[in-house]
Amino acid sequence: MALIKTNARSATALDATILTGNLPAISGASLTGLTVGLTATSQWRLTTTFSNAADPITSNWEECDTTGYSNLGSAMSESSGIFTFPSTGYWLIIYSASFNNSSADERYVNALINTTTDNSSYVDSAKAFSNVPQGNNGTSTGANATCSFLFDVTNTTTHKASFTTEVTVSSTQTTGDDGVNNTHVTFMRLGDT
């Protein structure tokens, strides 16, 4: 929103010639044409831990249901690991994957955001690299990898997202929990496309 300046000769007079940009319209008691803040947010989590890689993670997703949670606007929908956006717009996607292993092997892990604009061909849009440190004597160790992607969703039928984990040791677990966000995804609609 443009700043409104006053004429230096009079602090109470408003010089209309210095107003610039698209200003909101005032209609009675309503202010129209002004959108402030996010218009939609949604958060999803993996409910069950699994071993090995998944491309994509196709099951055990739920929208967060911890006490106090509420999505803003219309929520995302998910089917077999494919996430559908409720409206067009610029969407910020933040994906955080948690990993665990107790073997003595070196364990490299990756978290990937995959997107499509044709409802068919998915590409890696963001990737985070991490490493689960080697455990000693069966000690369990963990790691987290977080990545983000700003997705211009111009069509809700063709623009979708999914999420992948890559591991170098098949016993490495991607951790999930149905009571707390562990491996989880946050979607935020930032504005119109």
N, C-alpha and C positions, 0 to 999 in steps of 0.2 A: 504494500500500500504506500503511495507517495506521501511524503511529508507535506503538511500544510504550513506555509510560511505566512507571516503577517507583514503588512506594509510597515516599514520602519518608522513612518511618521505617526502611525496610530496603532497601538497594540490591540485595539478592539475592532479595527476595520480589516476586512478580508478582501484582498485584491484577487479577483477571480482569474486574472490573466497569468498568475504564477502557478495555478493548479495544473499539473501535468499527469499523464498516464491514464490508465483505466481506473476510474473511481467507482466504488460501490454505489448502487442506487438506493435512495431512501423512499419508501412507499408507506405512508402512514407511520405506524410504529415499528415497521420491519425494515431491516437493512438487508438488501439482496446483493448478489454478485460477490460476496465475500466468503471465502472458505478458509478457516483457520484450523491448523492442526491436521492430524491424520483422520482419514475417513473410514478406514477399515484396518483391523489387525486380527490376527489369528495365530494360535500357537499349538503345535502338534508334537507328540512325543512317541518314541518307541516304547512299547510296554513290556517286551520280552527280550532277554539276552540271547544272542545266537553266536555261533562260532563260524569262522572262515569269512570269506568275502561275500558281498551281495551286490549285484549290479542289474537292477536297482534293488533296494529293500522293498519287497512286495507285500509284506504282511505285518500285522501287529502295530499298526499306527492308531493313535486315538487323539482327538482334540483334548487338550489339557482340561482336567476336571478337578484340580486341587481347589480347596476352599479359597475363595477370593478371586478366582480367575473368571474373566468374562471377555469374550471377543468384542471388538468394536465393529459395528456395521455387520455386513454379511460375512459369514465364515467361509474359509476354504472348504472344499470337499475332496475326498480321497477314495480311490478304488484301486486295489491291487498295486499300491505304491505310487500311483499317478495322481498328482494333485492338480485340481482344477480351480481356477480363479473365479470369484463371484462377479467380478466386474473388470472392465478394461482399466488401464492406468499404469503408472510407474510403480512397480512393486519391488520393495527391498526384501530379499530372501536371505536369512541368516541361518546357517546349518552348523550345528555343533554335535560332533560324534565323540563318544567316550569309549575307550578301549581298555581291555584287561587281559593279562596273561601271567602264568606262573612258571613257564618253561625257562630254560637257560639260554634259549636261542635269541639272536638279535631279531627284533620284531618291528619292522617299519609298517606304518599304517597311514592311510590317506582317507580323507573325506571329500566327496565330490558332489556338486550341484549339477544336475543335468537338466537341460531345457530343450523344448522343441517349439518351432513356430508353424509346423505343418501337421501336428498331432501324430507324427510318425517317426521322423529322424531326430533322435536326441543327440545333443552335443554336450561335451564337458564345458560348463560355463564358469566354474570356479573349482579350485582344488587346494586343499590344505594338507601339508605333509607333517607327519609327527613320528615318534618312535616310542614304543613301550620299553623302558629300560629293562635290562636283563635282571631276572630275579635270582636270588641265591637260596639253595636248599628248599625250593618249592615256594618261595615267597612270591606272593601275587603283587604285580606292579601295574600301574595304569598310565594312561595318557589321554589327551584330549586334542582334537583338531577342529578348528572353526574356520569357515569361509563364508563369503557373502557375494551376492550378485544382484545388480539392479536390472530388473527385467521389464522391458517395455511391452506390456501385454495389450496388443491392439485388437485381439480377437480371442474371446474366452473359449471358443470351440477348438482352436488350433494351437494356442499357446498354453503349454503345460510344463510341470516340473516334476522331477523325481530325484532320489538321493541314493548315493552309492558309498560303500566302504570297500577299500582295497587293503589286503593284508599280505605279508610275506610268509607267515607261519599260520597254517590252517587252524591251529588251536587257539589263536587269538580271538577274543570275544569282543563283539560290539555290544555294549551294555544298555539294557533297557529296564524300565521300571514303570508300573502303572500308577504309582503314587507320587512320583517326583520327576521333574525334568532331568533326564540323564542325557541320552541321545535325543536331540529335539530340534525342531525347526520353527522359526518365527517369520511370519509374513506381515509386511506393513505396506499399505497402499499410501504412497507419498503425494500423489496428485494425478490429474488427468493426463492422458496421453495426447 
